[in-house]
Every structure is written in structure tokens, then in C-alpha cells.
Amino acid sequence: MPKITLETSKCIGCGTCWGFCDKIFEMGENGKSHLKGAKISSQKEELEVEEPSCATEAAQACPVQCIKIEF
């Protein structure tokens, strides 16, 4: 199953990811991106998904490249 990783320590909160893929990403209370339903640690969030769909475009568009998708 594909896994999306968001390196929260690198996120600048620009909103590009949730602009591309608001079914997986959202604005967190801290003003940075957040993976909906993710496992959260101090430096990253991880979410396993059936199909990464629009998250692939979000990862490619991220200006700081803090989104990774493992297949």
C-alpha cells in the first residue's frame, strides 16, 4: 500500500499541497500542512492510502519538497 510522508519540520505552510489535493491534505492549527488521519511524530506525518491520486501532483508541486510517496 502506498505511503505518503510529510516532513512537517520542512513545511512552510504555503498551501500548495491542499490546493492540489484537499482530500488528503489540510491546513493544520499551526498554519502548516497536515495529512488527514495521519500517524504523527515530532518531525513527520505518515499516511497509508489505497491510491495516492492527487497527492502525487501535490508532492511534485511542493516548493520545499517535503512530501514523499513510497509505492
CHARMM internal coordinates of N, CA and C (Angstrom, degrees):
IC EDIT
DIST 1 N 1 CA 1.4459
DIST 1 CA 1 C 1.5308
ANGL 1 N 1 CA 1 C 108.71
DIST 1 C 2 N 1.3257
ANGL 1 CA 1 C 2 N 118.75
DIHE 1 N 1 CA 1 C 2 N 132.70
DIST 2 N 2 CA 1.4690
ANGL 1 C 2 N 2 CA 121.30
DIHE 1 CA 1 C 2 N 2 CA -179.94
DIST 2 CA 2 C 1.5332
ANGL 2 N 2 CA 2 C 111.61
DIHE 1 C 2 N 2 CA 2 C -61.74
DIST 2 C 3 N 1.3373
ANGL 2 CA 2 C 3 N 115.94
DIHE 2 N 2 CA 2 C 3 N 146.88
DIST 3 N 3 CA 1.4579
ANGL 2 C 3 N 3 CA 121.87
DIHE 2 CA 2 C 3 N 3 CA 178.95
DIST 3 CA 3 C 1.5257
ANGL 3 N 3 CA 3 C 109.00
DIHE 2 C 3 N 3 CA 3 C -124.93
DIST 3 C 4 N 1.3212
ANGL 3 CA 3 C 4 N 115.91
DIHE 3 N 3 CA 3 C 4 N 130.42
DIST 4 N 4 CA 1.4575
ANGL 3 C 4 N 4 CA 122.07
DIHE 3 CA 3 C 4 N 4 CA 176.36
DIST 4 CA 4 C 1.5205
ANGL 4 N 4 CA 4 C 107.35
DIHE 3 C 4 N 4 CA 4 C -101.43
DIST 4 C 5 N 1.3212
ANGL 4 CA 4 C 5 N 116.64
DIHE 4 N 4 CA 4 C 5 N 131.55
DIST 5 N 5 CA 1.4549
ANGL 4 C 5 N 5 CA 121.88
DIHE 4 CA 4 C 5 N 5 CA 176.92
DIST 5 CA 5 C 1.5205
ANGL 5 N 5 CA 5 C 108.63
DIHE 4 C 5 N 5 CA 5 C -119.89
DIST 5 C 6 N 1.3182
ANGL 5 CA 5 C 6 N 116.24
DIHE 5 N 5 CA 5 C 6 N 131.17
DIST 6 N 6 CA 1.4567
ANGL 5 C 6 N 6 CA 122.86
DIHE 5 CA 5 C 6 N 6 CA 176.23
DIST 6 CA 6 C 1.5161
ANGL 6 N 6 CA 6 C 107.27
DIHE 5 C 6 N 6 CA 6 C -115.50
DIST 6 C 7 N 1.3270
ANGL 6 CA 6 C 7 N 116.84
DIHE 6 N 6 CA 6 C 7 N 116.04
DIST 7 N 7 CA 1.4596
ANGL 6 C 7 N 7 CA 121.55
DIHE 6 CA 6 C 7 N 7 CA 177.73
DIST 7 CA 7 C 1.5260
ANGL 7 N 7 CA 7 C 107.60
DIHE 6 C 7 N 7 CA 7 C -82.77
DIST 7 C 8 N 1.3243
ANGL 7 CA 7 C 8 N 115.44
DIHE 7 N 7 CA 7 C 8 N 93.77
DIST 8 N 8 CA 1.4557
ANGL 7 C 8 N 8 CA 120.93
DIHE 7 CA 7 C 8 N 8 CA -173.12
DIST 8 CA 8 C 1.5228
ANGL 8 N 8 CA 8 C 113.28
DIHE 7 C 8 N 8 CA 8 C -63.66
DIST 8 C 9 N 1.3129
ANGL 8 CA 8 C 9 N 117.58
DIHE 8 N 8 CA 8 C 9 N -27.87
DIST 9 N 9 CA 1.4663
ANGL 8 C 9 N 9 CA 119.87
DIHE 8 CA 8 C 9 N 9 CA 179.95
DIST 9 CA 9 C 1.5278
ANGL 9 N 9 CA 9 C 112.04
DIHE 8 C 9 N 9 CA 9 C -68.17
DIST 9 C 10 N 1.3302
ANGL 9 CA 9 C 10 N 117.74
DIHE 9 N 9 CA 9 C 10 N -22.15
DIST 10 N 10 CA 1.4633
ANGL 9 C 10 N 10 CA 121.93
DIHE 9 CA 9 C 10 N 10 CA 179.30
DIST 10 CA 10 C 1.5295
ANGL 10 N 10 CA 10 C 113.21
DIHE 9 C 10 N 10 CA 10 C -94.46
DIST 10 C 11 N 1.3401
ANGL 10 CA 10 C 11 N 116.86
DIHE 10 N 10 CA 10 C 11 N -18.13
DIST 11 N 11 CA 1.4645
ANGL 10 C 11 N 11 CA 121.88
DIHE 10 CA 10 C 11 N 11 CA -175.13
DIST 11 CA 11 C 1.5258
ANGL 11 N 11 CA 11 C 110.72
DIHE 10 C 11 N 11 CA 11 C -62.51
DIST 11 C 12 N 1.3403
ANGL 11 CA 11 C 12 N 116.29
DIHE 11 N 11 CA 11 C 12 N 135.30
DIST 12 N 12 CA 1.4653
ANGL 11 C 12 N 12 CA 121.47
DIHE 11 CA 11 C 12 N 12 CA 178.47
DIST 12 CA 12 C 1.5310
ANGL 12 N 12 CA 12 C 112.11
DIHE 11 C 12 N 12 CA 12 C -105.18
DIST 12 C 13 N 1.3235
ANGL 12 CA 12 C 13 N 117.64
DIHE 12 N 12 CA 12 C 13 N 0.24
DIST 13 N 13 CA 1.4576
ANGL 12 C 13 N 13 CA 121.93
DIHE 12 CA 12 C 13 N 13 CA 176.62
DIST 13 CA 13 C 1.5195
ANGL 13 N 13 CA 13 C 114.63
DIHE 12 C 13 N 13 CA 13 C 70.71
DIST 13 C 14 N 1.3130
ANGL 13 CA 13 C 14 N 117.34
DIHE 13 N 13 CA 13 C 14 N 31.60
DIST 14 N 14 CA 1.4674
ANGL 13 C 14 N 14 CA 120.76
DIHE 13 CA 13 C 14 N 14 CA -177.14
DIST 14 CA 14 C 1.5235
ANGL 14 N 14 CA 14 C 113.08
DIHE 13 C 14 N 14 CA 14 C -74.27
DIST 14 C 15 N 1.3417
ANGL 14 CA 14 C 15 N 117.81
DIHE 14 N 14 CA 14 C 15 N -22.98
DIST 15 N 15 CA 1.4563
ANGL 14 C 15 N 15 CA 121.66
DIHE 14 CA 14 C 15 N 15 CA 177.92
DIST 15 CA 15 C 1.5167
ANGL 15 N 15 CA 15 C 115.58
DIHE 14 C 15 N 15 CA 15 C 88.96
DIST 15 C 16 N 1.3140
ANGL 15 CA 15 C 16 N 117.86
DIHE 15 N 15 CA 15 C 16 N 1.82
DIST 16 N 16 CA 1.4621
ANGL 15 C 16 N 16 CA 120.60
DIHE 15 CA 15 C 16 N 16 CA -179.39
DIST 16 CA 16 C 1.5233
ANGL 16 N 16 CA 16 C 111.23
DIHE 15 C 16 N 16 CA 16 C -59.05
DIST 16 C 17 N 1.3182
ANGL 16 CA 16 C 17 N 117.96
DIHE 16 N 16 CA 16 C 17 N -43.77
DIST 17 N 17 CA 1.4639
ANGL 16 C 17 N 17 CA 120.39
DIHE 16 CA 16 C 17 N 17 CA -175.99
DIST 17 CA 17 C 1.5101
ANGL 17 N 17 CA 17 C 112.00
DIHE 16 C 17 N 17 CA 17 C -64.45
DIST 17 C 18 N 1.3276
ANGL 17 CA 17 C 18 N 118.55
DIHE 17 N 17 CA 17 C 18 N -46.05
DIST 18 N 18 CA 1.4587
ANGL 17 C 18 N 18 CA 117.60
DIHE 17 CA 17 C 18 N 18 CA -179.86
DIST 18 CA 18 C 1.5112
ANGL 18 N 18 CA 18 C 111.68
DIHE 17 C 18 N 18 CA 18 C -76.39
DIST 18 C 19 N 1.3358
ANGL 18 CA 18 C 19 N 117.70
DIHE 18 N 18 CA 18 C 19 N -18.25
DIST 19 N 19 CA 1.4581
ANGL 18 C 19 N 19 CA 120.07
DIHE 18 CA 18 C 19 N 19 CA 171.04
DIST 19 CA 19 C 1.5235
ANGL 19 N 19 CA 19 C 111.23
DIHE 18 C 19 N 19 CA 19 C -66.93
DIST 19 C 20 N 1.3296
ANGL 19 CA 19 C 20 N 116.80
DIHE 19 N 19 CA 19 C 20 N -36.66
DIST 20 N 20 CA 1.4574
ANGL 19 C 20 N 20 CA 122.23
DIHE 19 CA 19 C 20 N 20 CA 177.73
DIST 20 CA 20 C 1.5239
ANGL 20 N 20 CA 20 C 112.49
DIHE 19 C 20 N 20 CA 20 C -83.55
DIST 20 C 21 N 1.3305
ANGL 20 CA 20 C 21 N 117.46
DIHE 20 N 20 CA 20 C 21 N -32.54
DIST 21 N 21 CA 1.4684
ANGL 20 C 21 N 21 CA 119.98
DIHE 20 CA 20 C 21 N 21 CA -168.48
DIST 21 CA 21 C 1.5310
ANGL 21 N 21 CA 21 C 111.78
DIHE 20 C 21 N 21 CA 21 C -147.95
DIST 21 C 22 N 1.3209
ANGL 21 CA 21 C 22 N 116.87
DIHE 21 N 21 CA 21 C 22 N 71.08
DIST 22 N 22 CA 1.4664
ANGL 21 C 22 N 22 CA 119.86
DIHE 21 CA 21 C 22 N 22 CA -177.05
DIST 22 CA 22 C 1.5263
ANGL 22 N 22 CA 22 C 114.08
DIHE 21 C 22 N 22 CA 22 C -75.83
DIST 22 C 23 N 1.3308
ANGL 22 CA 22 C 23 N 117.85
DIHE 22 N 22 CA 22 C 23 N -4.50
DIST 23 N 23 CA 1.4690
ANGL 22 C 23 N 23 CA 117.98
DIHE 22 CA 22 C 23 N 23 CA 174.43
DIST 23 CA 23 C 1.5346
ANGL 23 N 23 CA 23 C 111.53
DIHE 22 C 23 N 23 CA 23 C -81.93
DIST 23 C 24 N 1.3351
ANGL 23 CA 23 C 24 N 117.78
DIHE 23 N 23 CA 23 C 24 N -15.70
DIST 24 N 24 CA 1.4671
ANGL 23 C 24 N 24 CA 121.88
DIHE 23 CA 23 C 24 N 24 CA 179.14
DIST 24 CA 24 C 1.5345
ANGL 24 N 24 CA 24 C 111.90
DIHE 23 C 24 N 24 CA 24 C -114.40
DIST 24 C 25 N 1.3286
ANGL 24 CA 24 C 25 N 117.38
DIHE 24 N 24 CA 24 C 25 N -35.36
DIST 25 N 25 CA 1.4648
ANGL 24 C 25 N 25 CA 122.35
DIHE 24 CA 24 C 25 N 25 CA -177.31
DIST 25 CA 25 C 1.5250
ANGL 25 N 25 CA 25 C 110.81
DIHE 24 C 25 N 25 CA 25 C -109.48
DIST 25 C 26 N 1.3403
ANGL 25 CA 25 C 26 N 115.54
DIHE 25 N 25 CA 25 C 26 N 151.61
DIST 26 N 26 CA 1.4521
ANGL 25 C 26 N 26 CA 121.72
DIHE 25 CA 25 C 26 N 26 CA 174.05
DIST 26 CA 26 C 1.5288
ANGL 26 N 26 CA 26 C 109.11
DIHE 25 C 26 N 26 CA 26 C -150.25
DIST 26 C 27 N 1.3295
ANGL 26 CA 26 C 27 N 115.93
DIHE 26 N 26 CA 26 C 27 N 165.81
DIST 27 N 27 CA 1.4641
ANGL 26 C 27 N 27 CA 120.81
DIHE 26 CA 26 C 27 N 27 CA 176.23
DIST 27 CA 27 C 1.5191
ANGL 27 N 27 CA 27 C 107.54
DIHE 26 C 27 N 27 CA 27 C -79.28
DIST 27 C 28 N 1.3252
ANGL 27 CA 27 C 28 N 115.88
DIHE 27 N 27 CA 27 C 28 N 126.89
DIST 28 N 28 CA 1.4635
ANGL 27 C 28 N 28 CA 120.64
DIHE 27 CA 27 C 28 N 28 CA 177.98
DIST 28 CA 28 C 1.5204
ANGL 28 N 28 CA 28 C 110.82
DIHE 27 C 28 N 28 CA 28 C -83.25
DIST 28 C 29 N 1.3124
ANGL 28 CA 28 C 29 N 116.48
DIHE 28 N 28 CA 28 C 29 N 170.49
DIST 29 N 29 CA 1.4649
ANGL 28 C 29 N 29 CA 121.76
DIHE 28 CA 28 C 29 N 29 CA 179.29
DIST 29 CA 29 C 1.5243
ANGL 29 N 29 CA 29 C 112.22
DIHE 28 C 29 N 29 CA 29 C -62.68
DIST 29 C 30 N 1.3254
ANGL 29 CA 29 C 30 N 117.00
DIHE 29 N 29 CA 29 C 30 N -23.20
DIST 30 N 30 CA 1.4559
ANGL 29 C 30 N 30 CA 121.69
DIHE 29 CA 29 C 30 N 30 CA -179.49
DIST 30 CA 30 C 1.5301
ANGL 30 N 30 CA 30 C 112.71
DIHE 29 C 30 N 30 CA 30 C -86.86
DIST 30 C 31 N 1.3341
ANGL 30 CA 30 C 31 N 117.21
DIHE 30 N 30 CA 30 C 31 N 4.03
DIST 31 N 31 CA 1.4585
ANGL 30 C 31 N 31 CA 120.71
DIHE 30 CA 30 C 31 N 31 CA 179.31
DIST 31 CA 31 C 1.5119
ANGL 31 N 31 CA 31 C 113.98
DIHE 30 C 31 N 31 CA 31 C 83.69
DIST 31 C 32 N 1.3233
ANGL 31 CA 31 C 32 N 116.98
DIHE 31 N 31 CA 31 C 32 N 6.34
DIST 32 N 32 CA 1.4582
ANGL 31 C 32 N 32 CA 121.68
DIHE 31 CA 31 C 32 N 32 CA 178.51
DIST 32 CA 32 C 1.5234
ANGL 32 N 32 CA 32 C 109.54
DIHE 31 C 32 N 32 CA 32 C -114.39
DIST 32 C 33 N 1.3263
ANGL 32 CA 32 C 33 N 116.13
DIHE 32 N 32 CA 32 C 33 N 166.80
DIST 33 N 33 CA 1.4579
ANGL 32 C 33 N 33 CA 120.57
DIHE 32 CA 32 C 33 N 33 CA -178.50
DIST 33 CA 33 C 1.5209
ANGL 33 N 33 CA 33 C 111.28
DIHE 32 C 33 N 33 CA 33 C -68.55
DIST 33 C 34 N 1.3342
ANGL 33 CA 33 C 34 N 113.80
DIHE 33 N 33 CA 33 C 34 N 155.58
DIST 34 N 34 CA 1.4538
ANGL 33 C 34 N 34 CA 121.84
DIHE 33 CA 33 C 34 N 34 CA -177.10
DIST 34 CA 34 C 1.5298
ANGL 34 N 34 CA 34 C 107.52
DIHE 33 C 34 N 34 CA 34 C -145.22
DIST 34 C 35 N 1.3291
ANGL 34 CA 34 C 35 N 116.78
DIHE 34 N 34 CA 34 C 35 N 139.74
DIST 35 N 35 CA 1.4636
ANGL 34 C 35 N 35 CA 121.94
DIHE 34 CA 34 C 35 N 35 CA 174.32
DIST 35 CA 35 C 1.5168
ANGL 35 N 35 CA 35 C 108.42
DIHE 34 C 35 N 35 CA 35 C -86.53
DIST 35 C 36 N 1.3073
ANGL 35 CA 35 C 36 N 117.66
DIHE 35 N 35 CA 35 C 36 N 123.56
DIST 36 N 36 CA 1.4628
ANGL 35 C 36 N 36 CA 121.72
DIHE 35 CA 35 C 36 N 36 CA -179.23
DIST 36 CA 36 C 1.5312
ANGL 36 N 36 CA 36 C 110.04
DIHE 35 C 36 N 36 CA 36 C -64.31
DIST 36 C 37 N 1.3280
ANGL 36 CA 36 C 37 N 117.00
DIHE 36 N 36 CA 36 C 37 N 122.18
DIST 37 N 37 CA 1.4658
ANGL 36 C 37 N 37 CA 121.70
DIHE 36 CA 36 C 37 N 37 CA 177.57
DIST 37 CA 37 C 1.5161
ANGL 37 N 37 CA 37 C 114.80
DIHE 36 C 37 N 37 CA 37 C 77.94
DIST 37 C 38 N 1.3262
ANGL 37 CA 37 C 38 N 117.68
DIHE 37 N 37 CA 37 C 38 N 19.25
DIST 38 N 38 CA 1.4696
ANGL 37 C 38 N 38 CA 121.73
DIHE 37 CA 37 C 38 N 38 CA -174.97
DIST 38 CA 38 C 1.5186
ANGL 38 N 38 CA 38 C 113.62
DIHE 37 C 38 N 38 CA 38 C -81.55
DIST 38 C 39 N 1.3465
ANGL 38 CA 38 C 39 N 114.60
DIHE 38 N 38 CA 38 C 39 N 157.59
DIST 39 N 39 CA 1.4613
ANGL 38 C 39 N 39 CA 122.02
DIHE 38 CA 38 C 39 N 39 CA 166.82
DIST 39 CA 39 C 1.5271
ANGL 39 N 39 CA 39 C 105.19
DIHE 38 C 39 N 39 CA 39 C -79.29
DIST 39 C 40 N 1.3280
ANGL 39 CA 39 C 40 N 117.30
DIHE 39 N 39 CA 39 C 40 N 127.52
DIST 40 N 40 CA 1.4593
ANGL 39 C 40 N 40 CA 121.35
DIHE 39 CA 39 C 40 N 40 CA -173.29
DIST 40 CA 40 C 1.5217
ANGL 40 N 40 CA 40 C 110.65
DIHE 39 C 40 N 40 CA 40 C -113.89
DIST 40 C 41 N 1.3404
ANGL 40 CA 40 C 41 N 115.13
DIHE 40 N 40 CA 40 C 41 N 133.26
DIST 41 N 41 CA 1.4646
ANGL 40 C 41 N 41 CA 121.41
DIHE 40 CA 40 C 41 N 41 CA 170.74
DIST 41 CA 41 C 1.5322
ANGL 41 N 41 CA 41 C 106.57
DIHE 40 C 41 N 41 CA 41 C -124.22
DIST 41 C 42 N 1.2993
ANGL 41 CA 41 C 42 N 117.68
DIHE 41 N 41 CA 41 C 42 N -176.36
DIST 42 N 42 CA 1.4665
ANGL 41 C 42 N 42 CA 120.18
DIHE 41 CA 41 C 42 N 42 CA -175.48
DIST 42 CA 42 C 1.5311
ANGL 42 N 42 CA 42 C 113.89
DIHE 41 C 42 N 42 CA 42 C -67.52
DIST 42 C 43 N 1.3112
ANGL 42 CA 42 C 43 N 118.32
DIHE 42 N 42 CA 42 C 43 N -28.51
DIST 43 N 43 CA 1.4652
ANGL 42 C 43 N 43 CA 121.11
DIHE 42 CA 42 C 43 N 43 CA -175.42
DIST 43 CA 43 C 1.5223
ANGL 43 N 43 CA 43 C 114.52
DIHE 42 C 43 N 43 CA 43 C -114.29
DIST 43 C 44 N 1.3444
ANGL 43 CA 43 C 44 N 117.61
DIHE 43 N 43 CA 43 C 44 N -12.18
DIST 44 N 44 CA 1.4599
ANGL 43 C 44 N 44 CA 118.54
DIHE 43 CA 43 C 44 N 44 CA -176.15
DIST 44 CA 44 C 1.5219
ANGL 44 N 44 CA 44 C 111.55
DIHE 43 C 44 N 44 CA 44 C -156.42
DIST 44 C 45 N 1.3295
ANGL 44 CA 44 C 45 N 113.85
DIHE 44 N 44 CA 44 C 45 N 164.41
DIST 45 N 45 CA 1.4515
ANGL 44 C 45 N 45 CA 122.15
DIHE 44 CA 44 C 45 N 45 CA 173.52
DIST 45 CA 45 C 1.5184
ANGL 45 N 45 CA 45 C 107.07
DIHE 44 C 45 N 45 CA 45 C -124.84
DIST 45 C 46 N 1.3326
ANGL 45 CA 45 C 46 N 116.85
DIHE 45 N 45 CA 45 C 46 N 144.26
DIST 46 N 46 CA 1.4672
ANGL 45 C 46 N 46 CA 121.74
DIHE 45 CA 45 C 46 N 46 CA 179.23
DIST 46 CA 46 C 1.5168
ANGL 46 N 46 CA 46 C 109.98
DIHE 45 C 46 N 46 CA 46 C -130.77
DIST 46 C 47 N 1.3281
ANGL 46 CA 46 C 47 N 114.94
DIHE 46 N 46 CA 46 C 47 N 140.99
DIST 47 N 47 CA 1.4503
ANGL 46 C 47 N 47 CA 121.03
DIHE 46 CA 46 C 47 N 47 CA -179.86
DIST 47 CA 47 C 1.5198
ANGL 47 N 47 CA 47 C 109.38
DIHE 46 C 47 N 47 CA 47 C -143.58
DIST 47 C 48 N 1.3384
ANGL 47 CA 47 C 48 N 116.66
DIHE 47 N 47 CA 47 C 48 N 124.13
DIST 48 N 48 CA 1.4597
ANGL 47 C 48 N 48 CA 121.06
DIHE 47 CA 47 C 48 N 48 CA 173.53
DIST 48 CA 48 C 1.5173
ANGL 48 N 48 CA 48 C 108.30
DIHE 47 C 48 N 48 CA 48 C -88.70
DIST 48 C 49 N 1.3227
ANGL 48 CA 48 C 49 N 115.67
DIHE 48 N 48 CA 48 C 49 N 135.66
DIST 49 N 49 CA 1.4662
ANGL 48 C 49 N 49 CA 121.05
DIHE 48 CA 48 C 49 N 49 CA -177.37
DIST 49 CA 49 C 1.5219
ANGL 49 N 49 CA 49 C 109.81
DIHE 48 C 49 N 49 CA 49 C -133.13
DIST 49 C 50 N 1.3071
ANGL 49 CA 49 C 50 N 116.09
DIHE 49 N 49 CA 49 C 50 N 154.46
DIST 50 N 50 CA 1.4692
ANGL 49 C 50 N 50 CA 121.21
DIHE 49 CA 49 C 50 N 50 CA 175.04
DIST 50 CA 50 C 1.5248
ANGL 50 N 50 CA 50 C 109.73
DIHE 49 C 50 N 50 CA 50 C -66.44
DIST 50 C 51 N 1.3341
ANGL 50 CA 50 C 51 N 115.21
DIHE 50 N 50 CA 50 C 51 N -45.44
DIST 51 N 51 CA 1.4654
ANGL 50 C 51 N 51 CA 122.26
DIHE 50 CA 50 C 51 N 51 CA -176.14
DIST 51 CA 51 C 1.5312
ANGL 51 N 51 CA 51 C 107.93
DIHE 50 C 51 N 51 CA 51 C -142.72
DIST 51 C 52 N 1.3351
ANGL 51 CA 51 C 52 N 118.35
DIHE 51 N 51 CA 51 C 52 N 121.83
DIST 52 N 52 CA 1.4651
ANGL 51 C 52 N 52 CA 119.70
DIHE 51 CA 51 C 52 N 52 CA -177.67
DIST 52 CA 52 C 1.5304
ANGL 52 N 52 CA 52 C 114.00
DIHE 51 C 52 N 52 CA 52 C -70.15
DIST 52 C 53 N 1.3217
ANGL 52 CA 52 C 53 N 118.46
DIHE 52 N 52 CA 52 C 53 N -15.94
DIST 53 N 53 CA 1.4667
ANGL 52 C 53 N 53 CA 125.26
DIHE 52 CA 52 C 53 N 53 CA 177.14
DIST 53 CA 53 C 1.5224
ANGL 53 N 53 CA 53 C 112.82
DIHE 52 C 53 N 53 CA 53 C 35.28
DIST 53 C 54 N 1.3129
ANGL 53 CA 53 C 54 N 116.77
DIHE 53 N 53 CA 53 C 54 N -117.66
DIST 54 N 54 CA 1.4556
ANGL 53 C 54 N 54 CA 121.65
DIHE 53 CA 53 C 54 N 54 CA -174.05
DIST 54 CA 54 C 1.5328
ANGL 54 N 54 CA 54 C 113.29
DIHE 53 C 54 N 54 CA 54 C -69.62
DIST 54 C 55 N 1.3222
ANGL 54 CA 54 C 55 N 119.07
DIHE 54 N 54 CA 54 C 55 N -12.44
DIST 55 N 55 CA 1.4644
ANGL 54 C 55 N 55 CA 121.08
DIHE 54 CA 54 C 55 N 55 CA 178.53
DIST 55 CA 55 C 1.5250
ANGL 55 N 55 CA 55 C 111.03
DIHE 54 C 55 N 55 CA 55 C -63.78
DIST 55 C 56 N 1.3197
ANGL 55 CA 55 C 56 N 116.98
DIHE 55 N 55 CA 55 C 56 N -27.98
DIST 56 N 56 CA 1.4620
ANGL 55 C 56 N 56 CA 120.98
DIHE 55 CA 55 C 56 N 56 CA 177.40
DIST 56 CA 56 C 1.5252
ANGL 56 N 56 CA 56 C 110.08
DIHE 55 C 56 N 56 CA 56 C -63.34
DIST 56 C 57 N 1.3302
ANGL 56 CA 56 C 57 N 116.67
DIHE 56 N 56 CA 56 C 57 N -45.51
DIST 57 N 57 CA 1.4592
ANGL 56 C 57 N 57 CA 120.67
DIHE 56 CA 56 C 57 N 57 CA 177.89
DIST 57 CA 57 C 1.5276
ANGL 57 N 57 CA 57 C 110.90
DIHE 56 C 57 N 57 CA 57 C -65.48
DIST 57 C 58 N 1.3257
ANGL 57 CA 57 C 58 N 116.54
DIHE 57 N 57 CA 57 C 58 N -39.09
DIST 58 N 58 CA 1.4631
ANGL 57 C 58 N 58 CA 120.89
DIHE 57 CA 57 C 58 N 58 CA 178.64
DIST 58 CA 58 C 1.5293
ANGL 58 N 58 CA 58 C 110.66
DIHE 57 C 58 N 58 CA 58 C -62.06
DIST 58 C 59 N 1.3302
ANGL 58 CA 58 C 59 N 116.77
DIHE 58 N 58 CA 58 C 59 N -42.90
DIST 59 N 59 CA 1.4663
ANGL 58 C 59 N 59 CA 120.92
DIHE 58 CA 58 C 59 N 59 CA 179.17
DIST 59 CA 59 C 1.5263
ANGL 59 N 59 CA 59 C 111.21
DIHE 58 C 59 N 59 CA 59 C -63.15
DIST 59 C 60 N 1.3162
ANGL 59 CA 59 C 60 N 116.79
DIHE 59 N 59 CA 59 C 60 N -41.03
DIST 60 N 60 CA 1.4653
ANGL 59 C 60 N 60 CA 120.64
DIHE 59 CA 59 C 60 N 60 CA 179.85
DIST 60 CA 60 C 1.5181
ANGL 60 N 60 CA 60 C 111.79
DIHE 59 C 60 N 60 CA 60 C -68.34
DIST 60 C 61 N 1.3307
ANGL 60 CA 60 C 61 N 117.47
DIHE 60 N 60 CA 60 C 61 N -31.93
DIST 61 N 61 CA 1.4644
ANGL 60 C 61 N 61 CA 121.70
DIHE 60 CA 60 C 61 N 61 CA -176.99
DIST 61 CA 61 C 1.5302
ANGL 61 N 61 CA 61 C 113.72
DIHE 60 C 61 N 61 CA 61 C -85.99
DIST 61 C 62 N 1.3165
ANGL 61 CA 61 C 62 N 117.88
DIHE 61 N 61 CA 61 C 62 N -15.08
DIST 62 N 62 CA 1.4707
ANGL 61 C 62 N 62 CA 121.40
DIHE 61 CA 61 C 62 N 62 CA -176.86
DIST 62 CA 62 C 1.5330
ANGL 62 N 62 CA 62 C 110.45
DIHE 61 C 62 N 62 CA 62 C -59.74
DIST 62 C 63 N 1.3381
ANGL 62 CA 62 C 63 N 117.93
DIHE 62 N 62 CA 62 C 63 N 122.30
DIST 63 N 63 CA 1.4641
ANGL 62 C 63 N 63 CA 119.43
DIHE 62 CA 62 C 63 N 63 CA -177.12
DIST 63 CA 63 C 1.5261
ANGL 63 N 63 CA 63 C 114.75
DIHE 62 C 63 N 63 CA 63 C -69.15
DIST 63 C 64 N 1.3368
ANGL 63 CA 63 C 64 N 117.91
DIHE 63 N 63 CA 63 C 64 N -20.81
DIST 64 N 64 CA 1.4699
ANGL 63 C 64 N 64 CA 120.34
DIHE 63 CA 63 C 64 N 64 CA 178.82
DIST 64 CA 64 C 1.5230
ANGL 64 N 64 CA 64 C 112.72
DIHE 63 C 64 N 64 CA 64 C -109.67
DIST 64 C 65 N 1.3534
ANGL 64 CA 64 C 65 N 116.67
DIHE 64 N 64 CA 64 C 65 N 4.73
DIST 65 N 65 CA 1.4620
ANGL 64 C 65 N 65 CA 122.80
DIHE 64 CA 64 C 65 N 65 CA 175.81
DIST 65 CA 65 C 1.5287
ANGL 65 N 65 CA 65 C 112.67
DIHE 64 C 65 N 65 CA 65 C 52.22
DIST 65 C 66 N 1.3354
ANGL 65 CA 65 C 66 N 116.08
DIHE 65 N 65 CA 65 C 66 N 48.73
DIST 66 N 66 CA 1.4651
ANGL 65 C 66 N 66 CA 120.27
DIHE 65 CA 65 C 66 N 66 CA 179.89
DIST 66 CA 66 C 1.5287
ANGL 66 N 66 CA 66 C 113.30
DIHE 65 C 66 N 66 CA 66 C -98.63
DIST 66 C 67 N 1.3461
ANGL 66 CA 66 C 67 N 116.71
DIHE 66 N 66 CA 66 C 67 N 7.59
DIST 67 N 67 CA 1.4585
ANGL 66 C 67 N 67 CA 121.33
DIHE 66 CA 66 C 67 N 67 CA 178.78
DIST 67 CA 67 C 1.5247
ANGL 67 N 67 CA 67 C 108.50
DIHE 66 C 67 N 67 CA 67 C -113.56
DIST 67 C 68 N 1.3171
ANGL 67 CA 67 C 68 N 116.11
DIHE 67 N 67 CA 67 C 68 N 127.30
DIST 68 N 68 CA 1.4648
ANGL 67 C 68 N 68 CA 122.08
DIHE 67 CA 67 C 68 N 68 CA 178.64
DIST 68 CA 68 C 1.5234
ANGL 68 N 68 CA 68 C 109.02
DIHE 67 C 68 N 68 CA 68 C -123.84
DIST 68 C 69 N 1.3220
ANGL 68 CA 68 C 69 N 116.41
DIHE 68 N 68 CA 68 C 69 N 143.68
DIST 69 N 69 CA 1.4610
ANGL 68 C 69 N 69 CA 120.95
DIHE 68 CA 68 C 69 N 69 CA 175.77
DIST 69 CA 69 C 1.5154
ANGL 69 N 69 CA 69 C 108.55
DIHE 68 C 69 N 69 CA 69 C -125.37
DIST 69 C 70 N 1.3285
ANGL 69 CA 69 C 70 N 115.51
DIHE 69 N 69 CA 69 C 70 N 123.47
DIST 70 N 70 CA 1.4637
ANGL 69 C 70 N 70 CA 122.41
DIHE 69 CA 69 C 70 N 70 CA 177.93
DIST 70 CA 70 C 1.5193
ANGL 70 N 70 CA 70 C 108.11
DIHE 69 C 70 N 70 CA 70 C -106.78
DIST 70 C 71 N 1.3391
ANGL 70 CA 70 C 71 N 116.14
DIHE 70 N 70 CA 70 C 71 N 130.02
DIST 71 N 71 CA 1.4637
ANGL 70 C 71 N 71 CA 120.96
DIHE 70 CA 70 C 71 N 71 CA 178.67
DIST 71 CA 71 C 1.5088
ANGL 71 N 71 CA 71 C 111.31
DIHE 70 C 71 N 71 CA 71 C -102.73
END
COOR INIT
IC SEED 1 N 1 CA 1 C
IC BUILD
